[in-house]
Amino acid sequence: MESLFQEHVDELRDRGIINDENVQFAELADKAAEEMYLDEVDAYIRHQINVKQQFAVLKKYGLLGLQVPKKYSGLEGDAFSFSLVFERLGQVGMGVVTGFDVQTCLTEATLLKWANEEQKQKYMVPLAKGDKMMSFCLTEPGEGSDPTSLQTRFDEVKGGFEVSGEKYLITNGSYADAFIVFCRNKERGISAILVDRDDKHVKVETEIKEKLGLFTSDTTLLKFDRAFAPKENLLGKFGEGLKLAYTGLFTGRLGIAAGCVGAIEDCLNASLSRARERVQFGKAIGKHQMVQHRIAVIEQQLEAARLSVDRGAYWKKKFDSNMMDSELRKRADHAITLAKVIATGAASKAADNAVQMHGGSGYSILSSVGRHYIDVRASRIYEGTNDVLELKLASDLLGKDFEVYR
Ligand SMILES: Cc1cc2nc3c(=O)[nH]c(=O)nc-3n(C[C@H](O)[C@H](O)[C@H](O)COP(=O)(O)OP(=O)(O)OC[C@H]3O[C@@H](n4cnc5c(N)ncnc54)[C@H](O)[C@@H]3O)c2cc1C
């Protein structure tokens, strides 16, 4: 296991925060990360989207059913198993983390909470087994932070619905077998509908390849043109679409935050090696005070990110054991939002410090710190921009009268 990750796992175990089962999940993630690392770097450098290869490895270790109960073919990992797996994969890169987060959180966690038994068997089980993929389609060209203004519509037709509209920046959109589409109808309000891929009515308009980073993650603009879904594909109730969306995001934000902890660990590992090996002015650069300062700052960023993620996992675990408790949900939601804002912000700063410390060789996608630098940038934007999440954090503290975002 990569040293800083191992150290984190050992400490959590020694402090009695995690158990043997959590450690086994960490070991599983370690094997998967080892196995995918070289392929991931190679694909990244070539700007090749290798989602299929990533998912093949994740499937091999059962990780695509990370949180799904065993009776639905998952591994039933608790919140600490979850965050440790994301942390280890984050060392490989946020490209893997992004696609994995969409499958295990945005789609599976949403289905777990809202799908009926038939929908779980039809859609969630194949996702957990790694046999199928699904995308989460909320964002549109004209709507991002404010999903209440989404324009994709559904019409009620004989036997079901027809969904029409565009969905933007959709992860795994080129590969998904089905989509959770958030769409509206005048009478029914914003609802979530499961739409199967159908080449005639669901088109990948654009594979978005001009991204700043995340080259191994698939990002798409999708067009739904009267895509039919049978009436049994309504997820939850009419008008509950956004409530459903928040279920996925609630878990997903913890995954992204934990992935960022891994990215910072990798930046620190790489920076320590560089500081010991690179010689300038007749001595290892790690003997220059400014370089030592940067190392100390990256460690502080790691510490802040780790503690916030551990705390998010703690509250998620508590909430998972009593999901009817709305107070617990609020605590967990707040802790996870904090973790997302802290860890993604810390990762951006840590990667920036690591690139600086590496000098010109760090300013390259051939270097792991260079890849983290451009990849972690997206984590402050997706799954709720950090700016908007700060509004949520503040109003949680100030009280309901101050709520400007929910
Ligand atoms: C790589 C990547 C993958 C993604 N994958 C998915 C996916 O799988 N599915 C999906 O549905 N979406 C996905 N997204 C979309 C992502 O969730 C949105 O980009 C995000 O929600 C922000 O929306 P926006 O880009 O439209 O920005 P906007 O909402 O237009 O925001 C622009 C700026 O205004 C600020 N702002 C907006 N409102 C306020 C406010 N009230 N107060 C203060 N500041 C405000 C924002 O913080 C931001 O800085 C992905 C995005 C990226 C980059």
The ligand as an SDF file (V2000), in Angstrom:
LIG
                    3D

 53 58  0  0  0  0  0  0  0  0999 V2000
  -15.8370   17.0120  -15.1100 C   0  0  0  0  0  0  0  0  0  0  0  0
  -17.2590   17.2600  -14.7700 C   0  0  0  0  0  0  0  0  0  0  0  0
  -18.1430   16.1890  -14.6240 C   0  0  0  0  0  0  0  0  0  0  0  0
  -19.4860   16.4140  -14.3430 C   0  0  0  0  0  0  0  0  0  0  0  0
  -20.3470   15.3480  -14.2590 N   0  0  0  0  0  0  0  0  0  0  0  0
  -21.6850   15.5770  -14.0900 C   0  0  0  0  0  0  0  0  0  0  0  0
  -22.6280   14.4780  -14.1230 C   0  0  0  0  0  0  0  0  0  0  0  0
  -22.2660   13.3040  -14.2400 O   0  0  0  0  0  0  0  0  0  0  0  0
  -23.9500   14.7640  -14.0170 N   0  0  0  0  0  0  0  0  0  0  0  0
  -24.4140   16.0520  -13.8720 C   0  0  0  0  0  0  0  0  0  0  0  0
  -25.6190   16.2280  -13.7800 O   0  0  0  0  0  0  0  0  0  0  0  0
  -23.5420   17.1030  -13.8490 N   0  0  0  0  0  0  0  0  0  0  0  0
  -22.2010   16.8990  -13.9690 C   0  0  0  0  0  0  0  0  0  0  0  0
  -21.3100   17.9610  -13.9610 N   0  0  0  0  0  0  0  0  0  0  0  0
  -21.8500   19.3140  -13.8880 C   0  0  0  0  0  0  0  0  0  0  0  0
  -21.5920   20.0040  -12.5670 C   0  0  0  0  0  0  0  0  0  0  0  0
  -22.3220   19.4000  -11.5470 O   0  0  0  0  0  0  0  0  0  0  0  0
  -21.8940   21.4960  -12.7520 C   0  0  0  0  0  0  0  0  0  0  0  0
  -20.8390   22.0150  -13.5650 O   0  0  0  0  0  0  0  0  0  0  0  0
  -21.9960   22.2570  -11.4500 C   0  0  0  0  0  0  0  0  0  0  0  0
  -23.1710   21.9010  -10.7670 O   0  0  0  0  0  0  0  0  0  0  0  0
  -21.9900   23.7820  -11.6390 C   0  0  0  0  0  0  0  0  0  0  0  0
  -22.9220   24.1620  -12.5720 O   0  0  0  0  0  0  0  0  0  0  0  0
  -22.4860   25.1220  -13.7940 P   0  0  0  0  0  0  0  0  0  0  0  0
  -21.2650   24.5370  -14.4000 O   0  0  0  0  0  0  0  0  0  0  0  0
  -23.6660   25.3000  -14.6680 O   0  0  0  0  0  0  0  0  0  0  0  0
  -22.1050   26.4870  -13.1210 O   0  0  0  0  0  0  0  0  0  0  0  0
  -23.1120   27.6930  -12.7590 P   0  0  0  0  0  0  0  0  0  0  0  0
  -24.2460   27.1900  -11.9600 O   0  0  0  0  0  0  0  0  0  0  0  0
  -23.4170   28.4550  -13.9990 O   0  0  0  0  0  0  0  0  0  0  0  0
  -22.2080   28.5750  -11.8170 O   0  0  0  0  0  0  0  0  0  0  0  0
  -21.2420   29.4930  -12.3040 C   0  0  0  0  0  0  0  0  0  0  0  0
  -20.5870   30.2000  -11.1330 C   0  0  0  0  0  0  0  0  0  0  0  0
  -21.5800   30.9290  -10.4050 O   0  0  0  0  0  0  0  0  0  0  0  0
  -21.5440   30.5560   -9.0300 C   0  0  0  0  0  0  0  0  0  0  0  0
  -22.9080   30.6080   -8.4950 N   0  0  0  0  0  0  0  0  0  0  0  0
  -24.0520   30.1320   -9.0300 C   0  0  0  0  0  0  0  0  0  0  0  0
  -25.0770   30.3740   -8.2210 N   0  0  0  0  0  0  0  0  0  0  0  0
  -24.5730   31.0070   -7.1340 C   0  0  0  0  0  0  0  0  0  0  0  0
  -25.1250   31.5020   -5.9230 C   0  0  0  0  0  0  0  0  0  0  0  0
  -26.4290   31.3770   -5.6510 N   0  0  0  0  0  0  0  0  0  0  0  0
  -24.2910   32.1180   -5.0450 N   0  0  0  0  0  0  0  0  0  0  0  0
  -22.9670   32.2240   -5.2720 C   0  0  0  0  0  0  0  0  0  0  0  0
  -22.3840   31.7450   -6.3960 N   0  0  0  0  0  0  0  0  0  0  0  0
  -23.1740   31.1510   -7.3080 C   0  0  0  0  0  0  0  0  0  0  0  0
  -21.0030   29.1340   -9.0240 C   0  0  0  0  0  0  0  0  0  0  0  0
  -20.4200   28.8060   -7.7840 O   0  0  0  0  0  0  0  0  0  0  0  0
  -19.9670   29.2160  -10.1260 C   0  0  0  0  0  0  0  0  0  0  0  0
  -18.7820   29.7830   -9.6000 O   0  0  0  0  0  0  0  0  0  0  0  0
  -19.9630   17.7450  -14.1890 C   0  0  0  0  0  0  0  0  0  0  0  0
  -19.0600   18.8240  -14.2800 C   0  0  0  0  0  0  0  0  0  0  0  0
  -17.7350   18.5910  -14.5710 C   0  0  0  0  0  0  0  0  0  0  0  0
  -16.8010   19.7550  -14.6640 C   0  0  0  0  0  0  0  0  0  0  0  0
  1  2  1  0
  2  3  1  0
  2 52  2  0
  3  4  2  0
  4  5  1  0
  4 50  1  0
  5  6  2  0
  6  7  1  0
  6 13  1  0
  7  8  2  0
  7  9  1  0
  9 10  1  0
 10 11  2  0
 10 12  1  0
 12 13  2  0
 13 14  1  0
 14 15  1  0
 14 50  1  0
 15 16  1  0
 16 17  1  0
 16 18  1  0
 18 19  1  0
 18 20  1  0
 20 21  1  0
 20 22  1  0
 22 23  1  0
 23 24  1  0
 24 25  2  0
 24 26  1  0
 24 27  1  0
 27 28  1  0
 28 29  2  0
 28 30  1  0
 28 31  1  0
 31 32  1  0
 32 33  1  0
 33 34  1  0
 33 48  1  0
 34 35  1  0
 35 36  1  0
 35 46  1  0
 36 37  1  0
 36 45  1  0
 37 38  2  0
 38 39  1  0
 39 40  1  0
 39 45  2  0
 40 41  1  0
 40 42  2  0
 42 43  1  0
 43 44  2  0
 44 45  1  0
 46 47  1  0
 46 48  1  0
 48 49  1  0
 50 51  2  0
 51 52  1  0
 52 53  1  0
M  END
$$$$
